[in-house]
Amino acid sequence: MKWFKHYSNALTSESLADLLRDTGLQGYARYWLLIEFLAGLFDGESDSFRIPIETIRGLFRIRSWTELETFSERLSTIRGLYIKRNGNVFEIKAPILLESSIVTGK
C-alpha cells in the first residue's frame, strides 16, 4: 500500500478553495479521490497517466457524460493537475505528485 503526504492546509490554496466553492464537498471529494488513485499508480518519476474514461467515470460516480466532461475541465484549472480527453482516455498530468511524498508501506 502507498500513502502520500500533502499540506494540511491544502484547502486554503486558491484553486482548491475555488473548487470547493464551485462544486461543494462532492467536487472536493472527487478531486482527492483522483489524487489518491493517481498516487497509487505513481512510480516516483512520471507524473503522466493515461486512464480510460470509464475508470474515471466510475471513480467519480458520474453517470452523465456531460457532467464528467464539465467536471474534468473544472479539475484542469487546479494548480498541479492537467486533464485532457483523447478519445476514450483521459491524459492526466499531475506534477503535484512530484511535490508530495509518496511512500510505499504495508
C-alpha positions in Angstrom: 0.0 0.0 0.0 1.2 3.5 -0.8 0.4 6.6 1.1 1.2 10.2 0.4 1.8 13.4 2.4 0.1 16.6 1.5 -0.2 20.0 3.0 -2.6 20.1 5.9 -3.8 23.5 4.7 -4.4 22.4 1.1 -7.9 23.7 1.4 -6.5 27.2 1.7 -5.0 27.1 -1.7 -6.8 29.4 -4.0 -7.6 26.7 -6.6 -8.9 24.1 -4.1 -10.9 26.8 -2.2 -12.5 27.8 -5.6 -13.2 24.2 -6.4 -15.0 23.7 -3.0 -17.0 26.9 -3.6 -17.9 25.9 -7.1 -18.6 22.2 -6.7 -19.2 21.7 -3.0 -17.9 18.8 -1.0 -18.7 16.4 -3.7 -16.3 18.1 -6.1 -13.7 18.4 -3.4 -14.0 14.7 -2.6 -13.7 13.7 -6.2 -10.5 15.7 -6.5 -9.0 13.8 -3.6 -10.3 10.5 -5.0 -8.4 11.2 -8.2 -5.2 12.3 -6.4 -5.3 9.2 -4.2 -6.0 7.0 -7.3 -3.1 8.6 -9.2 -0.8 8.3 -6.2 -1.4 4.6 -6.2 -0.2 4.4 -9.8 2.7 6.8 -9.3 6.1 5.2 -9.9 8.1 8.1 -8.4 9.2 9.5 -11.7 6.5 10.0 -14.3 3.7 12.4 -13.5 1.8 11.5 -16.7 -1.1 9.0 -16.8 -3.4 7.6 -19.4 -6.6 6.5 -17.7 -9.7 5.0 -19.5 -12.6 7.4 -19.3 -14.8 4.6 -17.9 -12.4 4.2 -15.0 -12.5 7.9 -14.1 -16.3 7.9 -14.6 -16.6 5.0 -12.1 -14.2 6.6 -9.6 -16.2 9.8 -9.6 -19.6 8.0 -9.6 -20.7 10.2 -12.5 -23.3 8.8 -14.9 -23.7 11.8 -17.2 -21.1 12.2 -19.9 -21.7 15.9 -19.9 -21.2 16.2 -16.2 -18.0 14.1 -16.5 -16.7 16.4 -19.2 -17.6 19.5 -17.3 -16.1 18.3 -14.1 -12.8 17.1 -15.7 -12.5 20.5 -17.4 -13.0 22.1 -14.0 -10.3 20.0 -12.4 -7.9 21.2 -15.1 -8.0 24.6 -13.6 -6.4 23.4 -10.3 -2.7 24.0 -9.9 -0.7 20.9 -10.4 -3.3 18.9 -12.3 -3.9 18.9 -16.1 -6.6 16.7 -17.7 -7.3 16.3 -21.4 -9.6 13.9 -23.1 -8.1 12.0 -26.0 -10.7 9.6 -27.4 -11.7 7.1 -24.7 -8.8 8.1 -22.5 -8.1 10.9 -20.1 -4.5 12.0 -20.4 -3.6 13.3 -16.9 -0.5 15.2 -15.9 -0.2 15.5 -12.1 3.1 17.3 -11.2 1.6 17.9 -7.8 2.5 14.2 -7.1 6.2 15.1 -7.6 5.8 17.6 -4.8 4.2 15.1 -2.4 6.0 12.4 -0.5 4.7 9.1 -1.9 5.7 6.3 0.5 5.4 2.6 0.0 4.4 0.8 3.1 2.4 -2.2 4.4 
